[in-house]
Amino acid sequence: MSPILWHEPRAYLRAVYYDNERVRPLDSARLAAAVFAFMLGMRFVVGLRQVPDARLLGWPAMVWLAAGVALFVAYGLLAIISMVAPSIVIFSDKGVNNNRFLGVGWRIRFWAWDRIGMIGVGTEALADQLFRVVVLLDHDGGFLARLALADNVTPGDLDRFAAEHGVEVAGKERP
């Protein structure tokens, strides 16, 4: 059977980012604090070297620069990455694969068919929008992954893969 491949909708990835910001706001604040401390620490270390013709930024300017860079990295850059980063889902004869770019590299996740006990198909509400999703559960009902469905993927496509590999499909939505 030929694999089913789709890109998760970017609107879903943005909604996940904003939902994470709402649920765990301190994560970005911690990142901002770490970037701020790193930049000031690097300025301190460079200032320890006694180079006669070195032209270092003064401390007040460096504090403002570090604060601006820290806020941009923690909030702006991560928001931009959520808007443009690709996430590819592949249903194949070997299993389900999700390759997602996270800004510093790819996160590649794979679930073999023998690990998947059930596939749930339905909708998820995030950021005042409804998204079609597929949820992978293990044989004990434990959560493995939630993946957004593209418009060109039908539940029938997933049904065929699930039936071929002995996996139950729950919550079958029909267009």
Buried (B, 14 or more C-beta within 10 A) or exposed (E): EEEBBBEBBBBBBBBBBBBBBEEEEEEBBEBBEEBBEEBBEEBEEEBEEEEEEEEEBEEEEBBEBBBEBBBBBBBEBBBEBBEEBEBBBBBBEEBBBBBBBEEEEEEEBEBEBEBBBBBBBBEBEBBEEEBBBBBBBEEEEEEBBBBBBBEEBBBEBBBBBBEEBEBEBEBEEEE
